[in-house]
Amino acid sequence: MQFPGIGIKTAKVVAHVLYDKLFIAVDTHIHRVSNRLGLVKTTSPEKTSELLEKRIPDNYKHLAHHALVLFGRYYCTARNPKCEICKLKQICLYYKANVIASKAKQSKK
């Protein structure tokens, strides 16, 4: 879907609001969280969007969109993510690869 003069994320938001279409409008938060949790392994928001659209059932897309945005905005932030208080750390690839690995290196010193 295309609207002249706006990007894909905004077009998906407009289509959702005006036409009740079910999309996940991938922003920086959704892209980051999805990759850190291992929902996708992508380098671009466009590819993240493509994969999430296939993997998340329609009846969960609205909820998933808002949950991932808010989670990325307040917990799984780009800088200084709150991994230690995160309820998803046991399944999080980022936590396992970065936080646990960092602790292991520090304990060896």
URSULRA-V938298 format. One record per run of one state. SS is the DSSP state (A for helix, B for strand, O for the rest). FROM is the first residue (numbers start at 1). TO is the last residue. If there is no record, write none. Layout:
BEGIN
ss = {SS & SS}
from = {FROM & FROM}
to = {TO & TO}
END
This chain:
BEGIN
ss = {O & A & O & A & O & A & O & A & O & A & O & A & O}
from = {1 & 8 & 20 & 28 & 38 & 45 & 56 & 58 & 75 & 83 & 86 & 93 & 109}
to = {7 & 19 & 27 & 37 & 44 & 55 & 57 & 74 & 82 & 85 & 92 & 108 & 109}
END
